[in-house]
Amino acid sequence: MAGNFIYGKHRTEMEMRLIRLLRTISAEDDFVHGVLIDLVTEEDQRTVADFIEYGQDVTYEGVILMALELGTRQRGKQNQT
């Protein structure tokens, strides 16, 4: 099911870059889906992609936590408007 979400729609270049980088950490569709669903803006997607590509000590858990934090911030901004 998550595979359909990942590949079943037109993706931006940034989303495709992020998906490729996420796959270097885990091939699990649920992992990729979980990260993508939290990253609403291209800026957030770029933040996570850059972290994976250039960061040190990048872990599965660290990426998930970063995506959750960014997603929570975006939802907070939306609730304020």
BADOKOL-325100 format. One record per atom (N, C-alpha, C, O): x, y, z. Coordinates in steps of 0.1 Angstrom, whole numbers, padded with zeros to 4 digits, always signed. Layout:
XYZ;...
***
This chain:
+0008-0012+0000;+0000+0000+0000;+0009+0013+0000;+0006+0022-0008;+0019+0013+0008;+0028+0025+0009;+0035+0027-0004;+0037+0038-0009;+0038+0016-0011;+0044+0017-0024;+0036+0024-0034;+0041+0032-0043;+0023+0023-0034;+0014+0031-0042;+0015+0046-0039;+0015+0054-0048;+0016+0049-0026;+0017+0063-0023;+0030+0069-0028;+0031+0080-0032;+0041+0061-0027;+0054+0066-0031;+0055+0067-0046;+0060+0078-0050;+0051+0058-0053;+0053+0058-0068;+0040+0061-0076;+0041+0062-0088;+0029+0062-0069;+0016+0063-0077;+0012+0077-0081;+0001+0078-0086;+0021+0086-0079;+0017+0100-0083;+0029+0107-0088;+0041+0103-0086;+0027+0118-0095;+0038+0126-0100;+0046+0132-0089;+0040+0138-0080;+0059+0130-0089;+0067+0135-0079;+0076+0146-0084;+0081+0146-0096;+0079+0156-0076;+0089+0167-0079;+0103+0161-0079;+0105+0150-0074;+0112+0169-0085;+0126+0165-0084;+0131+0163-0070;+0138+0154-0067;+0127+0173-0061;+0131+0172-0047;+0125+0159-0040;+0133+0153-0033;+0113+0156-0043;+0107+0144-0037;+0115+0131-0042;+0117+0122-0034;+0118+0131-0055;+0125+0120-0060;+0139+0119-0054;+0144+0108-0051;+0146+0130-0052;+0159+0130-0046;+0158+0125-0032;+0166+0116-0027;+0148+0130-0024;+0146+0125-0011;+0143+0110-0010;+0148+0103-0002;+0134+0105-0019;+0131+0091-0020;+0144+0083-0022;+0146+0073-0015;+0152+0087-0032;+0165+0080-0034;+0174+0080-0022;+0179+0069-0018;+0175+0091-0015;+0183+0092-0003;+0177+0083+0009;+0184+0077+0016;+0164+0083+0010;+0157+0075+0020;+0160+0061+0018;+0162+0053+0027;+0160+0057+0005;+0163+0042+0002;+0177+0038+0006;+0180+0026+0007;+0186+0048+0007;+0200+0044+0012;+0200+0040+0026;+0209+0034+0031;+0190+0045+0033;+0189+0041+0048;+0180+0029+0050;+0184+0020+0058;+0169+0028+0043;+0161+0016+0044;+0153+0014+0031;+0148+0024+0025;+0151+0002+0027;+0143-0001+0015;+0128-0003+0019;+0120-0006+0010;+0125-0002+0032;+0111-0004+0036;+0102+0007+0031;+0105+0019+0033;+0092+0004+0024;+0082+0013+0019;+0075+0021+0030;+0073+0033+0029;+0073+0015+0041;+0067+0021+0053;+0075+0033+0058;+0070+0043+0063;+0088+0031+0058;+0098+0041+0063;+0097+0053+0054;+0095+0064+0058;+0098+0050+0041;+0098+0061+0031;+0084+0069+0031;+0084+0081+0032;+0074+0061+0032;+0060+0067+0033;+0059+0075+0045;+0054+0087+0045;+0063+0070+0057;+0062+0078+0069;+0070+0091+0069;+0065+0101+0075;+0081+0091+0063;+0089+0104+0062;+0082+0113+0052;+0080+0125+0056;+0078+0108+0041;+0072+0117+0031;+0059+0123+0035;+0057+0135+0033;+0051+0116+0043;+0038+0121+0047;+0039+0133+0057;+0030+0141+0058;+0051+0133+0064;+0053+0144+0074;+0059+0156+0068;+0057+0167+0073;+0065+0155+0056;+0072+0166+0050;+0063+0173+0040;+0062+0169+0029;+0057+0184+0044;+0047+0190+0036;+0053+0200+0026;+0048+0201+0015;+0063+0207+0030;+0069+0217+0021;+0082+0212+0015;+0089+0203+0020;+0085+0218+0004;+0097+0215-0003;+0110+0219+0005;+0120+0212+0005;+0108+0229+0013;+0119+0233+0022;+0122+0222+0032;+0134+0219+0035;+0112+0217+0038;+0113+0206+0047;+0119+0193+0041;+0128+0187+0046;+0115+0190+0029;+0120+0179+0021;+0135+0181+0019;+0143+0172+0020;+0139+0193+0015;+0153+0197+0012;+0161+0195+0025;+0173+0190+0025;+0156+0200+0036;+0163+0199+0049;+0166+0184+0052;+0177+0181+0056;+0156+0175+0051;+0159+0161+0054;+0168+0155+0044;+0177+0148+0047;+0167+0158+0031;+0175+0153+0020;+0190+0157+0023;+0199+0149+0022;+0192+0170+0026;+0205+0175+0029;+0211+0169+0041;+0223+0165+0042;+0203+0167+0052;+0208+0160+0064;+0212+0146+0060;+0223+0141+0065;+0205+0139+0052;+0209+0125+0049;+0222+0125+0040;+0231+0117+0043;+0222+0134+0031;+0234+0134+0021;+0246+0140+0028;+0257+0134+0025;+0245+0150+0036;+0257+0156+0042;+0259+0155+0057;+0270+0158+0062;+0250+0149+0063;+0251+0148+0078;+0260+0137+0082;+0264+0128+0075;+0263+0137+0095;+0271+0127+0101;+0262+0119+0111;+0253+0124+0117;+0265+0106+0112;+0257+0098+0121;+0243+0098+0118;+0234+0099+0127;+0239+0097+0105;+0225+0096+0100;+0220+0083+0103;+0225+0073+0099;+0209+0082+0110;+0203+0069+0114;+0188+0069+0110;+0182+0080+0107;+0183+0058+0109;+0168+0055+0106;+0160+0063+0116;+0151+0071+0112;+0163+0062+0128;+0155+0068+0139;+0157+0083+0138;+0147+0091+0140;+0169+0088+0135;+0171+0103+0134;+0163+0109+0123;+0158+0120+0125;+0162+0102+0112;+0155+0108+0101;+0140+0108+0104;+0133+0118+0101;+0135+0098+0110;+0121+0097+0114;+0118+0109+0124;+0108+0116+0122;+0126+0110+0134;+0124+0121+0144;+0125+0135+0137;+0117+0144+0141;+0134+0137+0128;+0135+0150+0121;+0122+0152+0113;+0117+0164+0114;+0117+0143+0106;+0105+0144+0098;+0093+0147+0107;+0085+0155+0103;+0092+0140+0118;+0081+0142+0127;+0081+0157+0133;+0071+0163+0134;+0093+0161+0136;+0095+0175+0142;+0091+0185+0131;+0084+0195+0134;+0096+0184+0119;+0093+0193+0109;+0078+0193+0105;+0072+0204+0104;+0072+0181+0105;+0058+0180+0103;+0049+0186+0114;+0039+0193+0111;+0053+0185+0126;+0046+0191+0137;+0047+0206+0137;+0037+0212+0139;+0059+0211+0133;+0060+0226+0131;+0050+0231+0121;+0044+0241+0123;+0050+0224+0109;+0041+0228+0098;+0026+0228+0103;+0019+0237+0099;+0023+0217+0110;+0009+0217+0114;+0006+0228+0124;-0005+0233+0124;+0015+0231+0133;+0014+0242+0142;+0012+0255+0135;+0004+0264+0139;+0019+0258+0124;+0018+0270+0116;+0004+0271+0110;-0002+0281+0109;-0001+0259+0105;-0014+0259+0098;-0025+0262+0108;-0035+0268+0105;-0023+0257+0120;-0034+0259+0131;-0034+0273+0136;-0044+0278+0141;-0023+0281+0134;-0023+0295+0138;-0030+0304+0129;-0033+0315+0132;-0031+0300+0116;-0037+0308+0106;-0052+0306+0105;-0059+0313+0097;
***
